[in-house]
């Protein structure tokens, strides 16, 4: 996630107060100020020069170790480089310097979401919202965390709030589409995904989640078309391959579905859902021995993951074999 663009606007939206005021950008007759270094780092990120940006950000923090703005920006750059834990450390340091730095809570929430720390993300986004009730990203991030926690109605409330703040942002509609699909409100979900794609035709996540929604709605031709188009944009995404395989299975294209589901299992060997799906495909292809092996794995991991529904389906398939 690239979040650095928001830091300058978030910072200048508030006057210098408290700890942040005490760490106003330093000046030096022999070099750039902290503010100039922050701007330079932002320019480098815009140019996709993340490593150079990190070096400049390090300089800004060294020049003024009490600049919450510089430290949080460095966290965003670390996050862009994949150093999520390092980013969290910087966000916490920024918050320690300025406990009312709203953007620091929001961006930390987004990184915690990437780390699957959904409860922490909810807590930090809730704090961000308490400081700024117009922060659309905070509502979207919290909604996603709630969605991943299977709290669909609370997630829906957050996505509704995000859209109420700005109804021109594709991401909000795509997230709500995902949530509405889980609630089996397929027509509403598809309307949201269509809206997201209309707003941003290049937004690949909307194409991905619309493909999944078409599959759940029983429109497998459309699901396959969307997911294939998504994989043209993201050819290495194993999740896209998994859901394409599921749609192909429902469409009766078993020989096409099998390698796609196998590609997902090559990277997620503990997924009872994928083992069960592959076993079902193998049954259709007459691969009874392989189906029994995969169904046994599905049952094993379903028990490990305390998934009673998948365990019941895996046992039923094993019994039928």
C-alpha positions as CSV (number, residue, x, y, z in Angstrom):
1,X,0.0,0.0,0.0
2,X,1.3,3.4,-0.9
3,X,0.2,5.9,1.7
4,X,2.9,8.5,1.7
5,X,0.9,11.0,-0.4
6,X,-1.5,11.7,2.4
7,X,1.1,12.7,5.0
8,X,1.7,16.3,3.8
9,X,-2.0,17.1,3.6
10,X,-2.7,15.4,6.9
11,X,0.1,17.4,8.6
12,X,-0.7,20.8,7.2
13,X,-4.4,20.4,8.0
14,X,-3.6,21.0,11.6
15,X,-1.8,23.8,13.4
16,X,1.5,23.2,15.2
17,X,0.4,22.0,18.7
18,X,1.9,20.0,21.5
19,X,4.8,17.8,20.8
20,X,4.6,18.4,17.1
21,X,5.0,22.2,17.6
22,X,8.1,21.5,19.6
23,X,9.6,19.6,16.7
24,X,9.0,22.3,13.9
25,X,11.3,21.7,11.0
26,X,14.9,22.5,11.8
27,X,17.0,24.8,9.7
28,X,20.6,24.7,8.9
29,X,22.8,27.3,7.1
30,X,24.8,24.5,5.5
31,X,22.0,22.2,4.3
32,X,18.3,21.6,3.7
33,X,15.6,21.9,6.4
34,X,13.6,18.9,7.6
35,X,10.6,20.1,5.7
36,X,12.7,20.3,2.5
37,X,14.0,16.8,3.1
38,X,10.5,15.5,3.6
39,X,9.4,17.1,0.3
40,X,12.4,15.6,-1.5
41,X,11.6,12.1,-0.1
42,X,8.0,12.5,-1.3
43,X,9.2,13.5,-4.8
44,X,11.4,10.4,-4.9
45,X,8.6,8.1,-3.9
46,X,6.5,9.7,-6.7
47,X,9.3,8.7,-9.0
48,X,9.2,5.1,-7.6
49,X,12.7,5.6,-6.1
50,X,11.9,4.1,-2.7
51,X,15.4,3.3,-1.6
52,X,16.7,6.8,-2.3
53,X,13.6,8.2,-0.6
54,X,14.4,6.1,2.5
55,X,17.9,7.6,2.6
56,X,16.6,11.1,2.4
57,X,13.9,10.3,5.1
58,X,16.7,8.9,7.4
59,X,18.5,12.3,6.9
60,X,15.3,14.2,7.9
61,X,14.9,12.1,11.1
62,X,18.6,12.5,12.0
63,X,18.3,16.2,11.5
64,X,15.3,16.4,13.9
65,X,14.6,13.2,15.8
66,X,11.6,14.8,17.4
67,X,9.8,15.4,14.1
68,X,6.7,13.2,14.1
69,X,6.1,14.1,10.5
70,X,9.5,12.9,9.4
71,X,9.3,9.7,11.4
72,X,5.8,8.8,10.2
73,X,6.8,9.5,6.6
74,X,9.8,7.2,7.0
75,X,7.4,4.6,8.2
76,X,5.3,4.9,5.1
77,X,8.4,4.5,2.9
78,X,9.4,1.4,4.9
79,X,5.9,0.1,4.4
80,X,6.2,0.7,0.6
81,X,9.5,-1.3,0.6
82,X,7.8,-4.2,2.4
83,X,9.3,-3.5,5.9
84,X,5.9,-3.5,7.7
85,X,7.4,-4.1,11.1
86,X,9.9,-1.3,10.7
87,X,7.0,0.9,9.6
88,X,5.0,0.0,12.8
89,X,8.0,1.0,14.9
90,X,8.2,4.4,13.2
91,X,4.4,5.0,13.5
92,X,4.5,4.2,17.2
93,X,7.5,6.6,17.6
94,X,5.5,9.3,15.8
95,X,2.5,8.8,18.0
96,X,4.6,8.9,21.1
97,X,5.8,12.3,20.0
98,X,2.4,13.5,19.1
99,X,-0.5,11.5,20.5
100,X,-3.0,13.5,18.5
101,X,-1.4,12.9,15.1
102,X,-4.4,11.5,13.3
103,X,-2.7,10.4,10.2
104,X,-0.2,8.3,12.1
105,X,-3.1,6.2,13.5
106,X,-4.7,5.9,10.1
107,X,-1.5,4.8,8.3
108,X,-0.6,2.4,11.1
109,X,-4.1,0.9,10.8
110,X,-3.5,0.3,7.1
111,X,-0.2,-1.5,7.8
112,X,-1.7,-3.6,10.6
113,X,-4.4,-4.6,8.0
114,X,-1.6,-5.8,5.7
115,X,-0.2,-7.8,8.6
116,X,-3.6,-9.4,9.4
117,X,-3.6,-7.7,12.8
118,X,-7.3,-6.9,12.3
119,X,-8.1,-6.1,16.0
120,X,-5.1,-3.7,16.2
121,X,-6.2,-2.1,12.9
122,X,-9.7,-1.6,14.2
123,X,-8.4,0.1,17.4
124,X,-6.1,2.5,15.5
125,X,-8.6,3.4,12.8
126,X,-11.2,4.0,15.5
127,X,-8.7,6.4,17.2
128,X,-8.1,8.1,13.8
129,X,-11.8,8.5,13.3
130,X,-12.3,10.0,16.7
131,X,-9.7,12.6,15.8
132,X,-11.1,13.2,12.3
133,X,-14.5,12.0,11.3
134,X,-13.9,12.9,7.7
135,X,-11.0,10.5,7.1
136,X,-12.4,8.2,4.4
137,X,-9.4,6.0,4.4
138,X,-9.8,5.3,8.1
139,X,-13.4,4.1,7.5
140,X,-12.3,2.0,4.6
141,X,-9.4,0.4,6.5
142,X,-11.5,-0.3,9.5
143,X,-14.2,-1.7,7.3
144,X,-11.8,-4.1,5.7
145,X,-10.5,-5.2,9.1
146,X,-14.0,-5.8,10.3
147,X,-14.8,-7.7,7.0
148,X,-11.8,-10.0,7.6
149,X,-13.0,-10.5,11.2
150,X,-16.4,-11.7,9.7
151,X,-18.2,-8.7,11.1
152,X,-20.0,-8.0,7.9
153,X,-22.6,-5.6,9.2
154,X,-20.1,-3.4,11.0
155,X,-17.9,-3.5,7.9
156,X,-20.9,-2.4,5.8
157,X,-21.5,0.5,8.2
158,X,-17.9,1.7,7.7
159,X,-18.1,1.4,3.9
160,X,-21.4,3.3,3.8
161,X,-19.8,6.0,5.9
162,X,-16.8,6.2,3.5
163,X,-19.1,6.5,0.5
164,X,-21.1,9.2,2.3
165,X,-17.9,11.2,2.7
166,X,-17.0,10.9,-1.0
167,X,-19.0,9.0,-3.5
168,X,-16.4,9.2,-6.3
169,X,-13.8,6.8,-4.8
170,X,-13.7,3.4,-6.6
171,X,-12.1,1.7,-3.6
172,X,-15.0,2.2,-1.3
173,X,-17.5,0.6,-3.7
174,X,-15.2,-2.3,-4.4
175,X,-14.8,-3.0,-0.7
176,X,-18.5,-2.7,-0.2
177,X,-19.0,-5.1,-3.1
178,X,-16.8,-7.7,-1.4
179,X,-18.8,-7.3,1.9
180,X,-22.2,-7.5,0.2
181,X,-21.1,-10.7,-1.6
182,X,-20.4,-12.3,1.7
183,X,-23.8,-11.2,2.9
184,X,-25.2,-13.0,-0.2
185,X,-26.7,-9.7,-1.5
186,X,-25.3,-10.3,-5.0
187,X,-27.3,-7.8,-7.0
188,X,-26.3,-4.9,-4.7
189,X,-22.7,-6.2,-4.7
190,X,-22.5,-6.3,-8.5
191,X,-23.9,-2.8,-8.7
192,X,-21.1,-1.6,-6.4
193,X,-18.4,-3.4,-8.4
194,X,-19.8,-2.0,-11.6
195,X,-19.7,1.5,-10.1
196,X,-16.1,1.0,-8.9
197,X,-15.0,-0.1,-12.4
198,X,-16.9,2.8,-14.0
199,X,-15.1,5.2,-11.7
200,X,-11.7,3.6,-12.3
201,X,-11.5,1.2,-15.2
202,X,-7.9,0.4,-14.3
203,X,-8.7,-0.7,-10.8
204,X,-7.8,-4.4,-10.9
205,X,-9.2,-5.3,-7.4
206,X,-12.7,-4.3,-8.6
207,X,-12.4,-6.6,-11.5
208,X,-11.2,-9.4,-9.2
209,X,-14.0,-9.0,-6.7
210,X,-16.6,-8.6,-9.4
211,X,-15.4,-11.9,-10.9
212,X,-15.8,-13.6,-7.5
213,X,-19.2,-12.1,-7.1
214,X,-20.4,-13.3,-10.5
215,X,-19.2,-16.8,-9.6
216,X,-21.2,-16.8,-6.3
217,X,-24.2,-15.4,-8.2
218,X,-24.1,-18.3,-10.6
219,X,-22.9,-16.3,-13.6
220,X,-19.8,-18.4,-14.3
221,X,-19.2,-17.1,-17.9
222,X,-18.9,-13.5,-16.6
223,X,-16.9,-14.7,-13.6
224,X,-14.3,-16.4,-15.8
225,X,-14.1,-13.4,-18.2
226,X,-13.4,-11.0,-15.3
227,X,-10.9,-13.3,-13.5
228,X,-9.0,-14.0,-16.7
229,X,-8.8,-10.3,-17.4
230,X,-7.6,-9.7,-13.9
231,X,-4.9,-12.3,-14.3
232,X,-3.7,-10.5,-17.4
233,X,-2.9,-7.6,-15.1
234,X,-1.7,-9.7,-12.2
235,X,-0.4,-13.0,-13.8
236,X,1.3,-14.2,-10.6
237,X,-1.5,-13.7,-8.2
238,X,-2.4,-17.1,-6.8
239,X,-5.7,-15.8,-5.4
240,X,-6.9,-14.9,-8.8
241,X,-5.9,-18.4,-10.0
242,X,-7.8,-20.0,-7.1
243,X,-11.0,-18.1,-7.8
244,X,-10.7,-18.6,-11.6
245,X,-10.3,-22.3,-10.9
246,X,-13.5,-22.3,-8.8
247,X,-15.4,-20.5,-11.5
248,X,-14.1,-23.0,-14.1
249,X,-15.1,-25.9,-11.9
250,X,-18.6,-24.5,-11.6
251,X,-18.6,-24.0,-15.4
252,X,-17.6,-27.7,-16.0
253,X,-14.1,-26.8,-17.2
254,X,-12.4,-29.3,-14.9
255,X,-9.2,-29.8,-16.8
256,X,-8.7,-26.0,-16.8
257,X,-9.6,-25.6,-13.2
258,X,-7.2,-28.2,-11.8
259,X,-3.8,-26.4,-12.5
260,X,-5.2,-23.1,-11.3
261,X,-6.2,-24.5,-7.9
262,X,-2.9,-26.4,-7.7
263,X,-1.0,-23.1,-8.3
264,X,-2.7,-21.7,-5.3
265,X,-2.0,-24.8,-3.1
266,X,1.7,-24.6,-4.1
267,X,1.8,-21.4,-2.1
268,X,-0.8,-22.1,0.6
269,X,-0.4,-25.7,1.5
270,X,-2.6,-25.4,4.6
271,X,-5.8,-24.3,2.9
272,X,-8.6,-26.8,3.5
273,X,-10.8,-24.8,1.1
274,X,-8.4,-25.3,-1.8
275,X,-7.7,-29.0,-1.0
276,X,-11.5,-29.6,-0.9
277,X,-12.0,-27.8,-4.1
278,X,-9.2,-29.7,-5.9
279,X,-10.6,-32.9,-4.6
280,X,-14.0,-32.1,-6.0
281,X,-12.4,-31.3,-9.4
282,X,-10.4,-34.6,-9.3
283,X,-13.6,-36.5,-8.7
284,X,-15.0,-35.0,-11.9
285,X,-11.9,-36.0,-13.7
286,X,-12.0,-39.5,-12.4
287,X,-8.9,-39.1,-10.3
288,X,-10.3,-41.0,-7.3
289,X,-7.0,-41.7,-5.6
290,X,-5.9,-38.0,-5.8
291,X,-9.3,-36.9,-4.7
292,X,-9.1,-39.1,-1.6
293,X,-5.7,-37.7,-0.7
294,X,-6.8,-34.1,-1.1
295,X,-10.0,-34.6,0.8
296,X,-8.0,-36.2,3.6
297,X,-5.8,-33.1,3.7
298,X,-8.9,-30.9,3.6
299,X,-10.3,-32.7,6.6
300,X,-7.0,-32.5,8.5
301,X,-6.6,-28.7,8.0
302,X,-10.2,-28.0,8.7
303,X,-9.8,-29.6,12.1
304,X,-6.6,-27.7,12.7
305,X,-8.3,-24.4,11.7
306,X,-11.5,-25.2,13.6
307,X,-13.6,-24.9,10.4
308,X,-16.6,-27.2,11.1
309,X,-18.3,-26.5,7.8
310,X,-15.3,-27.5,5.6
311,X,-14.7,-30.5,7.9
312,X,-18.2,-31.7,7.3
313,X,-17.9,-31.2,3.5
314,X,-14.5,-33.0,3.4
315,X,-15.8,-35.9,5.4
316,X,-18.9,-36.2,3.2
317,X,-16.7,-36.3,0.1
318,X,-14.4,-39.0,1.7
319,X,-17.4,-41.1,2.6
320,X,-18.7,-40.9,-1.0
321,X,-15.4,-42.1,-2.2
